[in-house]
Amino acid sequence: MPDRHQLHLDPIGAPFAREVGPSEVSPRRAMARCRVTMLPETTASIASNAIHKGDVLGAARIAGIQAAKRAAELLPMCHPVLVGNVSVNFNIGDNFVEVEAHVDTVDRTGVEMEAMTAATIAALCIFDMCKSADRTMAIEQAAVWEKSGGRSGTFRRQIDL
């Protein structure tokens, strides 16, 4: 079993934010993906910019970028990092929109949570803008697909979810 420090628990079991001070400042990157499943008519409407609320992917990209910069405000144990670059991109399939978020920093802790926050908030924005047209939508398969830098090194997910 990991020690209490690794679990973010103090000696009496209360949560605390772990110190990142001794960590080396280094380049760190993370990429997260998720998927919004929907009816084929909804993906066609998104692709042709025919959703009545406006440019779905443009709004989702901005939402994802903003979200990456605010991850530490939303997640109690997430330390603020200097986000150097955020990109949010989309792949439209027959019955889904895949969201992919990349986040880069040079800091003392990683940006996995910033990438996950960017991808999932972009997906929520898609959901919000399309919910009146499609009640079948679901957000699925949110995961970190790649990360590099820091003590734990490089990680690449090998299997599709």
C-alpha positions, 0 to 999 in steps of 0.5 A, spaced: 500 500 500 502 506 498 504 511 504 499 516 506 503 522 502 502 519 496 495 518 497 494 526 499 492 524 506 495 527 512 496 523 519 489 523 521 486 521 514 484 528 511 486 530 504 491 535 503 495 538 496 502 535 495 508 539 495 511 539 488 516 544 490 522 539 490 520 537 483 524 539 477 522 544 472 521 541 465 517 540 459 511 536 460 506 534 455 499 531 455 494 529 450 487 526 452 481 524 448 474 523 449 468 521 444 461 524 444 456 519 441 450 522 437 445 520 431 448 521 424 444 526 423 447 530 428 454 529 426 452 531 419 449 538 422 455 539 426 459 538 420 455 543 415 455 548 421 447 547 421 446 547 429 441 553 430 446 555 436 452 556 432 459 554 430 459 548 435 466 546 434 469 553 434 465 554 441 467 547 443 475 549 442 474 555 445 471 552 451 476 547 452 482 552 451 479 556 457 478 549 461 485 547 461 487 554 464 482 553 469 483 546 471 486 547 478 480 552 480 475 546 479 479 540 481 481 540 489 488 536 488 490 539 482 496 544 482 496 550 478 501 550 472 503 555 467 499 552 461 504 554 455 500 551 449 493 548 448 490 545 442 483 542 441 481 538 435 476 534 433 474 528 428 467 527 426 465 520 425 458 517 422 455 517 429 460 521 434 465 527 434 472 525 437 475 530 441 483 531 442 486 536 447 494 537 447 497 541 453 504 543 454 508 546 459 514 547 463 513 546 470 514 542 476 508 538 475 504 534 469 498 537 465 494 530 464 488 534 468 489 540 464 488 535 458 483 531 461 479 538 463 480 541 456 477 534 452 471 533 457 469 541 457 469 541 450 465 535 449 460 538 454 460 544 450 458 540 444 453 536 448 450 543 450 449 546 443 446 540 440 442 537 446 435 540 443 437 536 436 439 530 439 437 527 446 441 520 445 448 523 446 453 521 451 460 523 452 464 516 453 471 514 453 475 520 456 482 518 458 489 520 457 492 517 451 499 520 452 504 524 457 511 526 457 516 529 462 517 529 469 519 523 474 514 518 471 517 519 464 513 517 458 506 514 457 502 512 451 495 508 451 496 502 447 489 500 446 483 503 444 477 504 449 
